[in-house]
Amino acid sequence: MKHRAVKRRNVVIGIGAAAGAAAVGGITLNANASNTRGGSTSGSSGALVFDKDDYTELTETIADAAGKNHEVVYRFYKPRNYVANPSDDTHQSLVVSVPVKIDGKAVDASKAPIVLANAVGAYMPSSVAKATGVGQAQLEMTGMGAMPGGGTPSGIPSGMPNGGTGAINGMVNLAKLAIAAGYVAVEPGTRGRSLTDSSGAYYGTAPAAIVDLKAAVRYIRFNKGRIPGNTDRIVSTGTSAGGAMSALLGASGDSPLYDTYLKEAGAADASDAIFATGAWCPIADLEHADAAYEWNWGANKLSTGKQVDQTVSKELKSQFAEYQASLKLKGMKGFGNLTARNYDEYLLKTYLQPSATKYLAALSGSDRTAYLAKNTFITWSDGKATFTWDDYLTHVGARKKTTPAFDAFDQSAGENNEFGTGTTKARHFTAYSLVNDTTGLTAKRLDSDIPELLRLMNPMYHIAQRHSNRSKHWWIRLGTSDSDTSLTVSANLAAALDNIGDDVDHEYYWDQGHATNTDPGDFITWVAKVTGYKK
Ligand code: DHB
């Protein structure tokens, strides 16, 4: 494996002349319509001053979470760089949307929560460079690569369109919902794993996405009083890889670990702490995810009907037992120590059965009877659903990924690319997969920078650090049929946060797959509750 220092600065990708034209004298104003970014490469925070008068007023009909339409008049602040030394103008920029009138009634969002809605997916790049209104962030999927052994493209749930921030599965656009609720929405673009510079070097791999999100938060804080909204009430949202990044952002507030990266990017000199965190199906804890996956889905077959290599699966599963023991976590709601032996019972009692119960209770009598007739593994008694772990696994059916799910032996997983460096596209990040490498590697150890990269990328590491400026309010959601990662990833995240005293709201959506969000209205209400915001 190669190590190569790569100069990552001033690589402008696919934007034409506009970005360069703006890089003058630290002034961030956008001079004309064709120049959609107001970036500067001057390196001083002065370059990052947000011009509060530089907006376009737009009117849009936006449906709230209940499907009711609202006419929203809002100020749209077009794309501008959030770092002074962007290595990539297209991705290191953000847009801001501020409601001023909803259904004809004036709205004052100057003290509203700021929803920072990331559009990260599959650890790929996301961009707002072409956004002309709220909720138009694009996830870029070109060059994503194939999933190891599986038929589905790595990292992206089927049906995940380039649908804008939070519009995964074509349903929920949290930036739009936020402004329809009277909040400020900030949508950042981020670098991602597929990006290469002119020398072929990967510059969007770990930890680029989290560095960018932190820089965006610093930009918001630095512009307190200029960016409308309460900069001490930033609420981050993200789904899947974006959920992992959102959780990491919350857990790592003001960690010094990122300082050199932020400095190199020319991030504003301000805190990167956020107040609250929303994370949907976070694909987090990557270095333990292969083991967790086999603990959870080891017995399930692939959609092709094939069984994965059971030797590998069992070896990984036994690693999970060790890992889980090392975490020393207590389950939420009074459940005792969490171990690989009792985690099935924990998930059933704490999440899966309550989730099925909630789902069934909300059905009409006849729909419930029909559902139960089709799903005889569920016992419905006294208004409660019960079932066994094995029956639940059978009910979910095919596992989405082969084994190992994340650090593929042939380095073909998206996550291998996420740990690429220099001109090396993909690397191993677990000792187990390194040892079992099938690409002809002879290295006996992981590259020496990998442990630090894992710390930079894993919210579990930061939760254990108990940073005082971490987010203290957490909304974590996951579909019960989501086999993109182990159910224990979200559950461990929630338990770890709960165990250090944070306010954690964690639920599972019954029968829902990857990247789903079936209670966005409750999230919007939760934002007001935890931030103490009253209109
Ligand atoms: C995502 C999904 C995955 O299965 C994965 O490994 C990484 C990311 C995603 O949808 O973002």
Boltz pocket constraint, residues with backbone or C-beta under 6 A from the ligand:
constraints:
  - pocket:
      binder: B
      contacts: [[A, 120], [A, 121], [A, 122], [A, 123], [A, 154], [A, 155], [A, 156], [A, 157], [A, 239], [A, 240], [A, 241], [A, 242], [A, 283], [A, 405], [A, 414], [A, 415], [A, 484], [A, 485], [A, 515]]
      max_distance: 6.0
